[in-house]
Amino acid sequence: MTSGTDVSPYDALLLVSFGGPEGPEDVLPFLENVTRGRGIPQERLLEVGEHYLGFCGVSPINAQNRELIAALEADLSSHGIDVPVYWGNRNWDPFLTDTFARMAGDGVTRVLAVLTSAYSSYSGCRQYRENLAAAVAPLGDRAPQVDRVRHYFNHPGFVQAMVSSTVAALDALPEGLRRDARLVFVTHSVPTSMNDASGPSGSAYETQHRDVARLVTAGVAAATGADHRFDLAYCSRSGPPTQPWLEPDVNDHLEVLGAEGTPAAVLVPIGFVSDHMEVRFDLDTEALATAGRLGLPVSRAATVGTDPGFVAALRELVLERAALVRGEAPARPALGRLGPSHDLCPAGCCRNEREPDCPALCGAEA
């Protein structure tokens, strides 16, 4: 565990997230921002927009980011750490460009970014870095230097928070079904080519999730005394049908479990830090409807959100990176087979297949 209160040389933290609409009039412009340059037809945007309109056009992600910032600020303050926390999104207000302009005006010179994405992949890391590079470019010499904390999918604080929420979800099932319930870990699907290009050798996107699934399953066994079978499934597939994406889809997998006579299942959204639209619609709406049609009892584990252990983990990651920059050798806790993630992204890591020469930053070699 990293201790202390010294976050120098950083004079600010930046929570970097995806963003989401906060009203019906925001939905289509938001989706256009997300898909710009990808040739997605208008009818597909309107179809996806219906998911948001089913929730009054409001994605929960922005409200949850506000809650996470408040929790992180409180945790930092309680440990004697005085550093401002800014917030910028890739696709909706507050946009990264506006946030960096505000930071430059406030005199910030070096900022440490905390991404609301625990895993490495093009869309989960490199694309954020490209957006950060684009956001600081207009500021020229006034631009703050930007680093990021390492990927934290296997940090004890993230894993233990998922263990706790999975145990709580098991407890929500009828008592007679808990011991034999299947744990179905769920994350956002990506093209198989993106999976193959994510992370350094041996730690691709899918591999990272499977390692966390094993860790959480072992933690649940230690907490409950019951050994559960587990699977990894995916949600939110998009793109042309001819393009291979990671499978199985969570709904297809529930169909298989129902046909096998599985007594119950727990959906565990390990790929998400908060209950945003992929969780609220793909799991809480579509997947639960599939389970209901099959007569398969299902409960859904909470995401880590503002779990105190997860928030403390973010503080530890901030202090760890600051110590590394100062030339110290802090503890770098990581569970499982993969060890702590890199701090400087290796050349070619999570490459941008559409624009392989697109610039990125955050202390990266490429």
Residue frames relative to the residue before (quaternion, step in Angstrom):
aa qw qx qy qz dx dy dz
M 1.0000 0.0000 0.0000 0.0000 0.00 0.00 0.00
T 0.3697 -0.7154 0.5513 0.2182 3.54 -0.94 0.89
S 0.1020 -0.7985 0.5917 0.0428 3.58 -0.89 0.89
G 0.5643 0.6134 -0.4433 0.3299 3.53 -1.34 0.05
T 0.3834 -0.7258 0.5313 0.2093 3.53 -1.34 0.04
D 0.5284 0.6633 -0.3934 0.3550 3.59 1.27 0.00
V 0.0511 -0.8085 0.5863 0.0006 3.57 -0.49 1.19
S 0.3778 0.7117 -0.5080 0.3044 3.62 1.21 0.21
P 0.5589 -0.0940 -0.8204 -0.0757 1.59 -2.22 1.23
Y 0.4661 0.6896 -0.4488 0.3253 3.61 1.20 0.22
D 0.1534 -0.7856 0.5913 0.0983 3.54 -1.00 0.82
A 0.7740 0.1369 -0.1449 0.6010 3.59 1.28 0.35
L 0.2565 -0.7005 0.6366 0.1958 3.52 -1.38 0.38
L 0.1550 -0.7831 0.5980 0.0714 3.56 -1.18 0.60
L 0.2235 -0.7400 0.6208 0.1307 3.55 -0.71 1.09
V 0.1039 -0.8064 0.5821 0.0050 3.57 -0.62 1.19
S 0.0640 0.8223 -0.5567 0.0991 3.56 -0.63 1.13
F 0.6954 -0.5049 0.3518 0.3710 3.51 -1.41 0.09
G 0.3270 -0.7396 0.5154 0.2837 3.57 0.95 -0.89
G 0.0244 0.7973 -0.6025 0.0250 3.54 -1.26 0.38
P 0.6096 -0.5749 0.3965 0.3750 3.59 -1.19 0.49
E 0.2134 -0.7794 0.5776 0.1152 3.55 -1.17 0.61
G 0.7767 0.1193 -0.1333 0.6040 3.56 1.20 0.60
P 0.6847 -0.5098 0.3154 0.4146 3.61 -1.16 0.47
E 0.6657 0.5173 -0.3131 0.4372 3.59 1.00 -0.77
D 0.6342 0.5428 -0.3262 0.4435 3.59 1.24 -0.33
V 0.5399 0.7008 -0.3906 0.2544 3.57 1.11 -0.69
L 0.7330 0.4236 -0.2636 0.4623 3.60 0.61 -1.05
P 0.6495 0.4934 -0.3446 0.4647 3.67 0.87 -0.75
F 0.6181 0.5394 -0.3387 0.4608 3.58 1.05 -0.73
L 0.6893 0.4750 -0.2856 0.4665 3.58 0.82 -0.97
E 0.6103 0.5323 -0.3490 0.4717 3.59 1.11 -0.61
N 0.6198 0.5250 -0.3380 0.4754 3.60 1.04 -0.70
V 0.6689 0.5240 -0.3016 0.4325 3.57 0.89 -0.99
T 0.8013 0.3347 -0.1371 0.4766 3.57 0.88 -0.98
R 0.3425 0.7769 -0.4850 0.2095 3.61 1.24 0.01
G 0.8201 0.2314 -0.1967 0.4849 3.56 -0.94 0.99
R 0.6458 0.5396 -0.3218 0.4339 3.60 1.25 -0.05
G 0.4598 -0.7263 0.4261 0.2819 3.60 1.24 0.04
I 0.3084 0.7525 -0.5231 0.2550 3.59 1.10 0.64
P 0.4290 -0.7213 0.4697 0.2742 3.64 -0.69 0.99
Q 0.6421 -0.5617 0.3755 0.3621 3.55 -1.17 0.71
E 0.6457 0.5375 -0.3381 0.4241 3.59 0.96 -0.80
R 0.6243 0.5181 -0.3452 0.4718 3.59 1.11 -0.60
L 0.6302 0.5218 -0.3399 0.4636 3.60 0.99 -0.75
L 0.6566 0.5053 -0.3146 0.4632 3.57 0.96 -0.83
E 0.6214 0.5394 -0.3371 0.4575 3.57 1.07 -0.72
V 0.6816 0.4626 -0.2861 0.4895 3.58 0.88 -0.94
G 0.6009 0.5853 -0.3522 0.4150 3.57 1.07 -0.74
E 0.5886 0.5822 -0.3681 0.4233 3.57 1.12 -0.62
H 0.5738 0.5771 -0.3837 0.4365 3.59 1.12 -0.58
Y 0.6919 0.4660 -0.2695 0.4811 3.56 0.93 -0.94
L 0.6571 0.5179 -0.3237 0.4419 3.58 0.93 -0.84
G 0.5804 0.5703 -0.3721 0.4465 3.57 1.19 -0.40
F 0.7121 0.3327 -0.2254 0.5757 3.55 1.33 -0.25
C 0.6160 -0.5844 0.3165 0.4229 3.57 1.12 0.81
G 0.6353 -0.5714 0.3183 0.4106 3.58 1.15 0.58
V 0.6063 0.5587 -0.3420 0.4509 3.58 1.27 0.22
S 0.2483 -0.7258 0.6235 0.1510 3.54 -0.81 1.04
P 0.4605 -0.6991 0.4646 0.2888 3.61 -0.93 0.76
I 0.5079 0.7153 -0.4118 0.2465 3.60 1.17 -0.44
N 0.6620 0.5112 -0.3391 0.4307 3.62 0.90 -0.78
A 0.6471 0.5019 -0.3267 0.4719 3.60 0.94 -0.83
Q 0.6680 0.4963 -0.3090 0.4604 3.58 0.97 -0.78
N 0.6195 0.5198 -0.3508 0.4722 3.59 1.10 -0.57
R 0.6128 0.5303 -0.3517 0.4686 3.58 1.04 -0.69
E 0.6554 0.5022 -0.3105 0.4710 3.57 1.00 -0.83
L 0.6512 0.5095 -0.3213 0.4616 3.60 1.00 -0.79
I 0.6340 0.5170 -0.3363 0.4665 3.60 0.97 -0.79
A 0.6531 0.5072 -0.3188 0.4633 3.60 0.92 -0.89
A 0.6653 0.4971 -0.3045 0.4663 3.59 0.95 -0.84
L 0.6604 0.4979 -0.3102 0.4687 3.59 0.99 -0.81
E 0.6344 0.5218 -0.3305 0.4648 3.59 0.97 -0.80
A 0.6607 0.5008 -0.3092 0.4659 3.59 0.95 -0.85
D 0.6541 0.5056 -0.3155 0.4658 3.58 0.97 -0.83
L 0.6486 0.5128 -0.3211 0.4617 3.59 0.91 -0.86
S 0.6637 0.5147 -0.3003 0.4522 3.55 0.91 -0.96
S 0.6702 0.5093 -0.3056 0.4451 3.58 0.94 -0.86
H 0.7075 0.3936 -0.2526 0.5298 3.58 1.25 -0.33
G 0.5874 -0.6367 0.3495 0.3569 3.56 1.20 0.45
I 0.5066 0.6376 -0.4258 0.3943 3.58 1.18 0.48
D 0.1025 -0.8100 0.5773 0.0019 3.54 -0.56 1.22
V 0.3317 0.7095 -0.5505 0.2890 3.56 -0.16 1.32
P 0.4360 -0.7028 0.4840 0.2858 3.62 -0.85 0.86
V 0.2322 -0.7496 0.6057 0.1315 3.54 -1.18 0.71
Y 0.1418 -0.7791 0.6089 0.0475 3.57 -0.64 1.18
W 0.2172 -0.7696 0.5896 0.1138 3.55 -1.32 0.27
G 0.0903 0.7918 -0.5993 0.0757 3.56 -0.91 0.96
N 0.2525 -0.7788 0.5626 0.1153 3.56 -1.05 0.84
R 0.5424 -0.6057 0.4799 0.3296 3.53 -1.28 0.45
N 0.8590 0.2326 -0.0319 0.4550 3.54 0.79 -1.07
W 0.8036 0.1227 -0.0953 0.5746 3.62 1.18 -0.03
D 0.7027 -0.4806 0.3399 0.3996 3.50 -1.33 0.40
P 0.5364 -0.2347 -0.8073 0.0739 1.60 -1.78 1.81
F 0.3705 -0.7457 0.5156 0.2022 3.56 -0.66 1.14
L 0.6221 -0.5679 0.3960 0.3656 3.55 -1.15 0.68
T 0.6283 0.5514 -0.3468 0.4253 3.60 0.93 -0.83
D 0.6768 0.4829 -0.2887 0.4747 3.58 0.93 -0.89
T 0.6571 0.5166 -0.3173 0.4480 3.57 0.97 -0.82
F 0.6611 0.4893 -0.3200 0.4702 3.60 0.96 -0.77
A 0.6078 0.5323 -0.3614 0.4654 3.59 1.05 -0.65
R 0.6543 0.5005 -0.3133 0.4726 3.57 1.00 -0.79
M 0.6428 0.5184 -0.3271 0.4594 3.59 0.96 -0.80
A 0.6442 0.5123 -0.3251 0.4656 3.57 0.95 -0.87
G 0.6570 0.5086 -0.3065 0.4645 3.57 1.00 -0.80
D 0.6812 0.4705 -0.2790 0.4865 3.56 1.16 -0.60
G 0.5526 -0.6515 0.3745 0.3604 3.58 1.27 0.01
V 0.3585 0.7294 -0.5068 0.2876 3.60 1.19 0.37
T 0.1804 -0.8158 0.5451 0.0697 3.58 -0.84 0.98
R 0.7980 0.0328 -0.0184 0.6015 3.60 1.11 -0.57
V 0.0658 -0.8216 0.5651 -0.0355 3.55 -0.69 1.15
L 0.2648 -0.7415 0.5973 0.1527 3.54 -1.14 0.72
A 0.2528 -0.7952 0.5399 0.1105 3.56 -0.63 1.17
V 0.1499 -0.7380 0.6546 0.0661 3.51 -1.14 0.91
L 0.2062 -0.8052 0.5473 0.0981 3.58 -0.45 1.19
T 0.3771 -0.6984 0.5510 0.2577 3.58 -1.06 0.69
S 0.5536 0.5179 -0.4103 0.5069 3.53 0.97 1.01
A 0.2880 -0.8222 0.4722 0.1347 3.55 -0.42 1.23
Y 0.7468 0.4147 -0.1818 0.4871 3.56 1.18 -0.64
S 0.4391 -0.6623 0.5240 0.3066 3.55 -1.27 0.26
S 0.2848 0.6798 -0.6476 0.1933 3.51 -1.19 0.83
Y 0.6736 -0.4534 0.3395 0.4749 3.58 -1.19 0.07
S 0.7445 0.4076 -0.2443 0.4688 3.60 0.70 -1.03
G 0.7150 0.4639 -0.2605 0.4535 3.60 1.14 -0.53
C 0.7969 0.1942 -0.1244 0.5584 3.60 1.23 -0.20
R 0.7521 0.4204 -0.2621 0.4346 3.57 0.40 -1.19
Q 0.6451 0.5182 -0.3376 0.4486 3.59 0.96 -0.78
Y 0.6084 0.5247 -0.3507 0.4813 3.58 1.08 -0.63
R 0.6550 0.5102 -0.3194 0.4568 3.58 0.95 -0.83
E 0.6272 0.5206 -0.3341 0.4733 3.57 1.03 -0.73
N 0.6565 0.5025 -0.3113 0.4687 3.58 0.98 -0.80
L 0.6231 0.5227 -0.3364 0.4747 3.58 1.07 -0.71
A 0.6451 0.5180 -0.3233 0.4594 3.59 0.94 -0.84
A 0.6703 0.4923 -0.2991 0.4679 3.57 0.95 -0.85
A 0.6652 0.5272 -0.3078 0.4299 3.59 1.04 -0.76
V 0.7147 0.4335 -0.2694 0.4782 3.63 1.01 -0.70
A 0.5122 0.6979 -0.4063 0.2925 3.58 1.15 -0.56
P 0.6853 0.4934 -0.3251 0.4257 3.67 0.81 -0.83
L 0.6369 0.5657 -0.3287 0.4077 3.60 1.18 -0.43
G 0.2970 -0.7888 0.4982 0.2032 3.60 1.21 -0.26
D 0.8447 -0.1021 0.0979 0.5162 3.56 -0.87 -0.98
R 0.6239 0.5475 -0.3424 0.4402 3.60 1.20 -0.34
A 0.5053 0.6843 -0.4163 0.3210 3.61 1.23 -0.25
P 0.4304 -0.6705 0.5312 0.2880 3.60 -0.93 0.82
Q 0.4702 -0.6116 0.5434 0.3309 3.55 -1.21 0.49
V 0.1735 -0.8125 0.5542 0.0514 3.58 -0.93 0.92
D 0.0235 -0.7387 0.6735 0.0119 3.53 -1.04 0.94
R 0.2341 -0.7573 0.5787 0.1919 3.58 -1.26 0.04
V 0.5161 -0.5889 0.5015 0.3678 3.57 -1.22 0.43
R 0.5949 -0.5805 0.4145 0.3706 3.56 -1.19 0.50
H 0.6394 -0.4889 0.4120 0.4272 3.55 -1.31 0.24
Y 0.2060 -0.8376 0.5036 0.0489 3.56 -0.83 1.00
F 0.2647 0.8063 -0.4990 0.1756 3.60 1.18 0.39
N 0.7803 0.2866 -0.1713 0.5288 3.60 1.06 -0.65
H 0.3380 0.7131 -0.5320 0.3069 3.58 1.16 0.52
P 0.5769 -0.6183 0.3914 0.3630 3.64 -0.88 0.81
G 0.6428 0.5424 -0.3382 0.4222 3.61 0.99 -0.70
F 0.6545 0.4836 -0.3046 0.4950 3.58 1.08 -0.72
V 0.6770 0.5025 -0.3005 0.4459 3.58 0.84 -0.97
Q 0.6914 0.4825 -0.2985 0.4472 3.59 0.81 -0.95
A 0.6072 0.5396 -0.3573 0.4611 3.59 1.05 -0.65
M 0.6657 0.4837 -0.3003 0.4823 3.59 1.02 -0.77
V 0.5921 0.5459 -0.3650 0.4671 3.60 1.09 -0.62
S 0.6749 0.5068 -0.2987 0.4455 3.58 0.84 -0.99
S 0.6929 0.4696 -0.2920 0.4627 3.59 0.89 -0.89
T 0.6281 0.5252 -0.3401 0.4626 3.60 1.10 -0.60
V 0.6253 0.5184 -0.3322 0.4795 3.58 1.01 -0.76
A 0.6503 0.5093 -0.3179 0.4655 3.59 0.95 -0.84
A 0.6536 0.5036 -0.3164 0.4680 3.60 1.01 -0.77
L 0.6133 0.5252 -0.3447 0.4787 3.60 1.06 -0.67
D 0.6544 0.5218 -0.3068 0.4532 3.56 0.98 -0.85
A 0.6285 0.5468 -0.3315 0.4429 3.59 1.19 -0.48
L 0.5838 0.5578 -0.3713 0.4584 3.59 1.27 -0.26
P 0.6217 -0.5009 0.4181 0.4334 3.61 -1.19 0.32
E 0.6151 -0.6194 0.3378 0.3521 3.55 -0.88 0.97
G 0.6910 0.5095 -0.2934 0.4205 3.58 0.90 -0.83
L 0.6898 0.4801 -0.2722 0.4686 3.60 1.25 -0.30
R 0.5178 0.7065 -0.4011 0.2681 3.56 1.18 -0.46
R 0.6902 0.5202 -0.3099 0.3963 3.59 0.73 -1.03
D 0.7741 0.3390 -0.1839 0.5020 3.60 0.97 -0.76
A 0.3860 0.7282 -0.4892 0.2854 3.62 1.20 0.24
R 0.3863 -0.6986 0.5560 0.2312 3.57 -1.09 0.78
L 0.3010 -0.7188 0.5959 0.1938 3.57 -1.03 0.82
V 0.0750 -0.7927 0.6049 0.0090 3.58 -0.65 1.15
F 0.1772 -0.7925 0.5795 0.0689 3.56 -0.29 1.29
V 0.1150 -0.8206 0.5598 0.0001 3.56 -0.84 1.02
T 0.0603 0.7677 -0.6370 0.0346 3.53 -1.10 0.80
H 0.6503 -0.5009 0.3982 0.4094 3.54 -1.34 0.17
S 0.4026 -0.7019 0.5274 0.2590 3.58 -0.85 0.92
V 0.0918 -0.7545 0.6465 0.0663 3.54 -1.28 0.52
P 0.6253 -0.5048 0.4035 0.4374 3.62 -1.19 0.31
T 0.5685 -0.6086 0.4189 0.3620 3.58 -1.02 0.72
S 0.6048 0.5536 -0.3617 0.4438 3.59 1.10 -0.60
M 0.6404 0.5047 -0.3232 0.4803 3.59 1.08 -0.70
N 0.6140 0.5379 -0.3448 0.4635 3.57 1.03 -0.74
D 0.6798 0.5006 -0.2917 0.4496 3.57 0.89 -0.94
A 0.7246 0.4312 -0.2348 0.4836 3.58 1.13 -0.65
S 0.5839 0.6147 -0.3686 0.3812 3.62 1.22 -0.05
G 0.8457 0.1732 -0.1406 0.4848 3.51 -1.09 0.82
P 0.6068 -0.5260 0.4268 0.4159 3.57 -1.26 0.20
S 0.7405 -0.4224 0.2758 0.4440 3.56 -1.27 0.33
G 0.8139 0.2648 -0.2053 0.4747 3.56 -0.94 0.95
S 0.7659 0.3166 -0.2023 0.5217 3.62 1.15 -0.11
A 0.1091 0.8169 -0.5532 0.1213 3.56 0.84 0.97
Y 0.7522 -0.4178 0.2902 0.4189 3.52 -1.37 0.38
E 0.6954 0.4611 -0.2815 0.4738 3.60 0.77 -0.99
T 0.6401 0.5362 -0.3258 0.4434 3.58 0.95 -0.85
Q 0.6350 0.5310 -0.3269 0.4560 3.57 0.96 -0.84
H 0.6810 0.4866 -0.2957 0.4605 3.59 0.88 -0.92
R 0.6515 0.5061 -0.3318 0.4575 3.59 0.94 -0.78
D 0.6303 0.5254 -0.3420 0.4580 3.58 1.02 -0.69
V 0.6583 0.4878 -0.3106 0.4819 3.59 0.96 -0.83
A 0.6183 0.5435 -0.3485 0.4481 3.61 0.98 -0.78
R 0.6464 0.5062 -0.3175 0.4745 3.59 0.98 -0.81
L 0.6561 0.5208 -0.3104 0.4495 3.57 0.95 -0.90
V 0.6800 0.4794 -0.2968 0.4687 3.56 0.88 -0.92
T 0.6370 0.5261 -0.3325 0.4549 3.59 0.96 -0.82
A 0.6538 0.4951 -0.3112 0.4802 3.58 0.98 -0.81
G 0.6469 0.5175 -0.3209 0.4591 3.58 1.02 -0.76
V 0.6298 0.5196 -0.3253 0.4770 3.57 1.05 -0.75
A 0.6407 0.5211 -0.3258 0.4602 3.59 0.97 -0.81
A 0.6554 0.5082 -0.3105 0.4646 3.57 0.99 -0.83
A 0.6991 0.4795 -0.2691 0.4570 3.59 1.04 -0.77
T 0.8042 0.3097 -0.1336 0.4894 3.59 0.99 -0.81
G 0.4308 -0.6986 0.4659 0.3307 3.57 1.16 -0.48
A 0.6453 0.5023 -0.3181 0.4797 3.59 1.28 0.08
D 0.2953 -0.7354 0.5857 0.1702 3.54 -1.00 0.89
H 0.1205 -0.8129 0.5693 0.0242 3.56 -0.70 1.11
R 0.4128 -0.6331 0.5828 0.2986 3.52 -1.18 0.60
F 0.0815 -0.8070 0.5830 0.0468 3.55 -1.11 0.61
D 0.1546 -0.7546 0.6327 0.0798 3.52 -1.33 0.51
L 0.2866 -0.7034 0.6122 0.2197 3.54 -1.35 0.26
A 0.0035 0.7885 -0.6134 0.0458 3.56 -0.79 1.08
Y 0.3523 -0.7522 0.5355 0.1524 3.54 -1.31 0.35
C 0.1394 -0.7705 0.6155 0.0903 3.53 -1.29 0.41
S 0.8025 0.3693 -0.2189 0.4143 3.54 -1.40 0.02
R 0.2068 0.7761 -0.5648 0.1896 3.57 0.95 0.78
S 0.0337 0.7686 -0.6387 0.0116 3.56 -1.11 0.72
G 0.5508 0.6100 -0.4363 0.3663 3.59 -1.23 -0.11
P 0.6815 -0.5054 0.3351 0.4096 3.58 -1.26 0.31
P 0.6006 -0.5959 0.3930 0.3602 3.61 -1.07 0.68
T 0.6397 0.5506 -0.3265 0.4255 3.59 1.14 -0.55
Q 0.6294 0.5332 -0.3346 0.4556 3.60 1.24 -0.32
P 0.3795 -0.7393 0.5003 0.2431 3.63 -0.64 1.02
W 0.0642 -0.7669 0.6385 0.0109 3.56 -1.00 0.95
L 0.6308 -0.5272 0.4000 0.4050 3.55 -1.24 0.37
E 0.0674 -0.7894 0.6098 -0.0199 3.55 -1.00 0.94
P 0.5863 -0.0284 -0.7822 -0.2087 1.60 -2.50 0.42
D 0.5550 -0.5418 0.5017 0.3830 3.53 -1.29 0.36
V 0.5859 -0.6208 0.3851 0.3507 3.57 -0.98 0.83
N 0.6464 0.5130 -0.3384 0.4523 3.61 0.99 -0.69
D 0.6353 0.5078 -0.3271 0.4812 3.58 1.00 -0.79
H 0.6619 0.5080 -0.3184 0.4500 3.57 0.96 -0.80
L 0.6235 0.5217 -0.3494 0.4658 3.60 1.01 -0.67
E 0.5927 0.5556 -0.3584 0.4600 3.59 1.09 -0.68
V 0.6561 0.5058 -0.3057 0.4694 3.59 0.95 -0.88
L 0.6623 0.5027 -0.3120 0.4596 3.58 0.90 -0.91
G 0.6409 0.5216 -0.3276 0.4581 3.57 1.00 -0.79
A 0.6686 0.4976 -0.2996 0.4644 3.58 0.95 -0.87
E 0.6718 0.4939 -0.2936 0.4675 3.61 1.12 -0.62
G 0.4914 -0.6760 0.4254 0.3472 3.57 1.25 -0.23
T 0.2388 0.7747 -0.5433 0.2181 3.57 1.14 0.55
P 0.4409 -0.7454 0.4258 0.2621 3.62 -0.66 1.02
A 0.7896 -0.1147 0.1147 0.5918 3.62 1.05 -0.69
A 0.1396 -0.7859 0.5965 0.0842 3.57 -1.25 0.32
V 0.2155 -0.7229 0.6382 0.1538 3.50 -1.33 0.48
L 0.2742 -0.7393 0.5946 0.1571 3.57 -0.82 1.03
V 0.0725 -0.8116 0.5795 -0.0171 3.57 -0.63 1.17
P 0.1897 -0.8344 0.5083 0.0974 3.64 -0.16 1.23
I 0.0227 -0.8545 0.5190 -0.0050 3.58 0.51 1.19
G 0.6364 0.5608 -0.3393 0.4067 3.60 1.17 -0.33
F 0.7207 0.4222 -0.2102 0.5081 3.57 1.29 -0.18
V 0.3964 -0.7156 0.5289 0.2258 3.55 -1.04 0.84
S 0.8024 0.0945 -0.0481 0.5873 3.60 1.10 -0.61
D 0.6024 -0.5863 0.4145 0.3487 3.56 -1.30 0.36
H 0.1630 0.8090 -0.5545 0.1066 3.59 0.52 1.05
M 0.8365 -0.3104 0.1032 0.4397 3.57 -1.30 -0.03
E 0.6231 0.5391 -0.3603 0.4374 3.60 0.99 -0.71
V 0.6640 0.4651 -0.3017 0.5018 3.59 1.14 -0.55
R 0.7037 0.4809 -0.2803 0.4416 3.59 0.78 -1.02
F 0.7522 0.3517 -0.2220 0.5111 3.61 0.94 -0.79
D 0.7379 0.4465 -0.2680 0.4293 3.60 0.57 -1.13
L 0.7579 0.3364 -0.2016 0.5213 3.59 0.99 -0.77
D 0.7629 0.4072 -0.2311 0.4458 3.59 0.54 -1.18
T 0.7254 0.3779 -0.2411 0.5223 3.60 1.14 -0.48
E 0.7898 0.3448 -0.1966 0.4677 3.60 0.38 -1.19
A 0.7188 0.4521 -0.2817 0.4467 3.61 0.68 -1.04
L 0.6581 0.4919 -0.3227 0.4699 3.60 0.96 -0.76
A 0.6104 0.5284 -0.3505 0.4747 3.58 1.12 -0.60
T 0.6304 0.5224 -0.3296 0.4701 3.59 1.00 -0.79
A 0.6645 0.4981 -0.3038 0.4669 3.57 0.90 -0.92
G 0.6409 0.5262 -0.3272 0.4530 3.58 0.99 -0.79
R 0.6495 0.5124 -0.3154 0.4648 3.57 0.96 -0.83
L 0.6997 0.4612 -0.2619 0.4786 3.57 1.07 -0.74
G 0.4074 -0.7024 0.4806 0.3312 3.57 1.22 -0.36
L 0.4479 0.6839 -0.4426 0.3684 3.55 1.23 0.56
P 0.3477 -0.7401 0.5290 0.2270 3.63 -0.52 1.08
V 0.0377 0.8035 -0.5872 0.0906 3.57 -0.75 1.10
S 0.0437 -0.7413 0.6658 0.0728 3.53 -1.21 0.63
R 0.3195 -0.7612 0.5381 0.1699 3.56 -1.19 0.47
A 0.3825 -0.7238 0.5299 0.2216 3.57 -0.78 1.05
A 0.5052 -0.6359 0.4926 0.3126 3.56 -1.15 0.62
T 0.4727 -0.6077 0.5437 0.3343 3.53 -1.28 0.40
V 0.6885 -0.5142 0.3047 0.4109 3.59 -1.22 0.31
G 0.1164 -0.8599 0.4943 0.0512 3.62 1.15 -0.54
T 0.7431 -0.3180 0.2803 0.5178 3.55 -0.60 -1.20
D 0.1495 0.7889 -0.5720 0.1675 3.58 1.05 0.69
P 0.5204 -0.6797 0.4064 0.3194 3.63 -0.69 1.01
G 0.6446 0.5231 -0.3298 0.4495 3.59 1.04 -0.72
F 0.6470 0.5014 -0.3166 0.4793 3.56 1.07 -0.71
V 0.6455 0.5085 -0.3248 0.4683 3.58 0.95 -0.85
A 0.6343 0.5160 -0.3268 0.4740 3.58 1.00 -0.78
A 0.6194 0.5463 -0.3420 0.4483 3.59 1.06 -0.73
L 0.6296 0.5213 -0.3384 0.4663 3.60 1.01 -0.76
R 0.6296 0.5153 -0.3373 0.4736 3.60 0.98 -0.78
E 0.6588 0.5101 -0.3149 0.4546 3.59 0.89 -0.89
L 0.6496 0.5165 -0.3189 0.4578 3.59 1.01 -0.78
V 0.6194 0.5318 -0.3341 0.4711 3.57 1.08 -0.73
L 0.6868 0.4730 -0.2832 0.4738 3.58 0.84 -0.98
E 0.6182 0.5530 -0.3365 0.4460 3.58 1.06 -0.75
R 0.6966 0.4629 -0.2903 0.4650 3.58 0.81 -0.97
A 0.6244 0.5341 -0.3439 0.4546 3.58 1.00 -0.76
A 0.6580 0.5046 -0.3112 0.4644 3.59 0.95 -0.86
L 0.6380 0.5270 -0.3312 0.4533 3.59 0.97 -0.78
V 0.6515 0.5102 -0.3161 0.4640 3.57 0.96 -0.84
R 0.6742 0.4805 -0.2899 0.4802 3.58 1.09 -0.68
G 0.5646 -0.6303 0.3739 0.3796 3.60 1.27 0.00
E 0.4888 0.6456 -0.4426 0.3853 3.58 1.22 0.36
A 0.3836 -0.7159 0.5387 0.2240 3.58 -1.31 0.09
P 0.0281 -0.8392 0.5431 -0.0043 3.60 0.35 1.20
A 0.5937 -0.5075 0.4647 0.4173 3.54 -1.32 0.20
R 0.1284 -0.7852 0.6033 0.0554 3.57 -1.05 0.78
P 0.1061 -0.8581 0.4977 0.0680 3.59 0.49 1.17
A 0.1538 0.7493 -0.6327 0.1203 3.52 -1.08 0.88
L 0.2817 -0.7620 0.5639 0.1482 3.54 -0.97 0.89
G 0.7314 0.4685 -0.2985 0.3956 3.54 -1.31 0.20
R 0.7549 -0.4556 0.2957 0.3676 3.50 -1.40 -0.22
L 0.6987 0.5407 -0.2630 0.3877 3.58 1.12 -0.61
G 0.3764 -0.7402 0.4842 0.2758 3.58 1.17 -0.41
P 0.7024 -0.4524 0.3135 0.4513 3.61 -1.25 0.04
S 0.5162 -0.6479 0.4711 0.3031 3.54 -1.06 0.80
H 0.6240 -0.5364 0.4224 0.3802 3.54 -1.32 0.38
D 0.3959 -0.6932 0.5492 0.2472 3.57 -1.24 0.50
L 0.7257 0.2505 -0.1754 0.6163 3.57 1.16 -0.63
C 0.4202 -0.7279 0.4792 0.2530 3.57 -0.67 1.07
P 0.4358 -0.7014 0.4906 0.2784 3.64 -0.74 0.96
A 0.6303 -0.5262 0.4052 0.4020 3.56 -1.20 0.48
G 0.8178 0.2284 -0.1870 0.4940 3.56 -0.90 0.95
C 0.4589 0.6911 -0.4514 0.3288 3.59 1.25 -0.07
C 0.8476 -0.0014 -0.0275 0.5299 3.59 -0.95 0.94
R 0.0675 0.8649 -0.4961 0.0357 3.55 0.97 0.86
N 0.4523 -0.6432 0.5535 0.2745 3.52 -1.28 0.57
E 0.2586 -0.8132 0.5011 0.1439 3.57 -0.24 1.25
R 0.6337 0.5189 -0.3421 0.4605 3.61 1.16 -0.47
E 0.7939 0.0639 0.0029 0.6046 3.57 1.02 -0.86
P 0.1601 -0.8571 0.4786 0.1031 3.61 0.39 1.18
D 0.7175 0.4260 -0.2649 0.4832 3.60 1.13 -0.42
C 0.3575 0.7516 -0.4891 0.2610 3.58 1.26 0.20
P 0.4436 -0.7224 0.4522 0.2774 3.63 -0.76 0.94
A 0.0286 -0.7567 0.6527 0.0248 3.52 -1.25 0.54
L 0.1992 -0.7929 0.5618 0.1261 3.56 -1.19 0.33
C 0.4776 0.6718 -0.4959 0.2733 3.59 -1.00 -0.83
G 0.7098 -0.4670 0.2765 0.4491 3.58 0.81 0.91
A 0.4494 0.7151 -0.4368 0.3097 3.57 1.21 0.33
E 0.4722 -0.6473 0.5181 0.2993 3.51 -1.22 0.52
A 0.7966 0.1053 -0.0508 0.5931 3.59 1.21 -0.41
